[in-house]
Amino acid sequence: MTVSHRDSSVIAAPDGEGGTLVSRARELADLSYRSFLAAHDPPRIHWAAPDGLEIVGGGAAARLRAAGPDRFDALREGAGRLFSAPDADLPSPARPRAFGGFAFHAGHEPAPPWEGFPAAEFVVPRVQLTRTDETTWLTVSRYDPDADSEAVEAELDRVRSALTAHPAMQPSAAPPGIASTTRTTPREEWTRQVRAATDRIAAGDLRKVVLAQALEVELETAIAIPDVLERLRRTYPECYRFLIEPTESASFFGAPPERLVSLSGRQVETEALAGSAARGESPEEDHELMTSLLESEKIQHEQGVVVDTIREQLEPLGEVRVAEQTVRKLATIQHLRTPIRAELTDDEHVLSIVEALHPTPAVGGLPPEEAWETIRGTETFERGWYAAPVGWFDADGNGEFAVAIRSGVASDDLVTLFAGNGIVADSDPDEEWEEVQLKYRAILDALAAE
Ligand SMILES: C=C(O[C@H]1C=CC=C(C(=O)O)[C@@H]1O)C(=O)O
């Protein structure tokens, strides 16, 4: 089934033909996610949310792909067809889900380091392992014209026997080690970029823009991303963790602290996360840094722009409640954070909420068009999927998406990391530089030899 949608297309089966999604699932004793991933070739996914939901997937029962300005419409349409006739009523954690995400911009074309990453792509894994606080489920799915339930049952049995032969625990490999790093944006260039942005803000047509940099990291040995994610779990347990590997060419991974949206029924949860400071060496210094974050007019403005924009984007969809501002403290950085909830008036697909929110001014800017024009005219590298939505949705249109920051795209022994900062009227290039370096730390520390 291939549907042309101007310059978008949705392919709902690996061979381009339609069918019925047939899924079968069974509860399993827990097993090592890293050994599961090691046993599967791409496409592979890994998703872990701070609430304890953790999913790995291998193979593709179906892929949905879209590009261009209609990419959200095309995906919703494809998702509707893909999930139109669920053939079995599986327990909620065991249901098949589509995992993937978007490029920051609809016009993105896959090119190095983003080979294999179109403007939007989701995969329903052929084999999915879902761990909640209570249970672990194995789900096998097929989507093709002759997918019959007996064949899927038989495949489930085969996969289950193969998996139970894997070790329940697997020791992590040593970090790959860093051989060298290369910046896309030297410091003098950054200073010039930030000054040009603040001049444009002073001229009045731009209020905020998030400018980013990339850091190319050459590793001493090839990267084992599941092991890097395991190290990130230990250091950043309050963050999401994800791996998206559509093909063998490149893998996108990260540990973002920022939720774009979670939708369950009509309940939307999102947040404004913007404004950063380092962590202190002592509790006193840490407290001082937190106070300076809370009391800085500039940072409060940066955060206020994000809260107001999210509120305005959600208000047409339902009743919005903005909770009290807090500080999110991570191992190496702290951020201002305002939780935002909404109760939708009507049923909506999570992709519609993603479309309404992306890009928030925590990663784009305001007004959005002027911010994007500034980003395009300033940054000298491809954002690709950096700072864009990554996550999952299910047959009911529920799902969860993180903002893909604190992330990198890897191929063998080369990883490109990305980090950006919100620039407002009184931004100082040196302070913004230091904050960007802090944001590389999460992934850099997980790559560096111990
Ligand atoms: C754009 C990034 O961070 C965003 C999220 C939190 C704090 C931010 C800031 O302080 O500018 C950014 O808005 C990034 O990590 O690359």
The ligand as a MOL file (V3000), in Angstrom:
LIG
                    3D

  0  0  0     0  0            999 V3000
M  V30 BEGIN CTAB
M  V30 COUNTS 16 16 0 0 0
M  V30 BEGIN ATOM
M  V30 1 C 18.3580 22.9000 22.9290 0
M  V30 2 C 18.7790 22.2400 24.0020 0
M  V30 3 O 18.2440 22.4320 25.2640 0
M  V30 4 C 17.0010 23.0930 25.4650 0
M  V30 5 C 16.4030 22.4770 26.6690 0
M  V30 6 C 16.7170 22.9170 27.9390 0
M  V30 7 C 17.4380 24.1220 28.1020 0
M  V30 8 C 17.7090 24.9250 27.0450 0
M  V30 9 C 18.4110 26.2270 27.2360 0
M  V30 10 O 18.8090 26.5250 28.3690 0
M  V30 11 O 18.6180 26.9710 26.2600 0
M  V30 12 C 17.2500 24.5770 25.6700 0
M  V30 13 O 16.0520 25.2870 25.4570 0
M  V30 14 C 19.8460 21.2160 23.9070 0
M  V30 15 O 20.1230 20.5490 24.9080 0
M  V30 16 O 20.4160 21.0410 22.8090 0
M  V30 END ATOM
M  V30 BEGIN BOND
M  V30 1 2 1 2
M  V30 2 1 2 3
M  V30 3 1 2 14
M  V30 4 1 3 4
M  V30 5 1 4 5
M  V30 6 1 4 12
M  V30 7 2 5 6
M  V30 8 1 6 7
M  V30 9 2 7 8
M  V30 10 1 8 9
M  V30 11 1 8 12
M  V30 12 2 9 10
M  V30 13 1 9 11
M  V30 14 1 12 13
M  V30 15 2 14 15
M  V30 16 1 14 16
M  V30 END BOND
M  V30 END CTAB
M  END
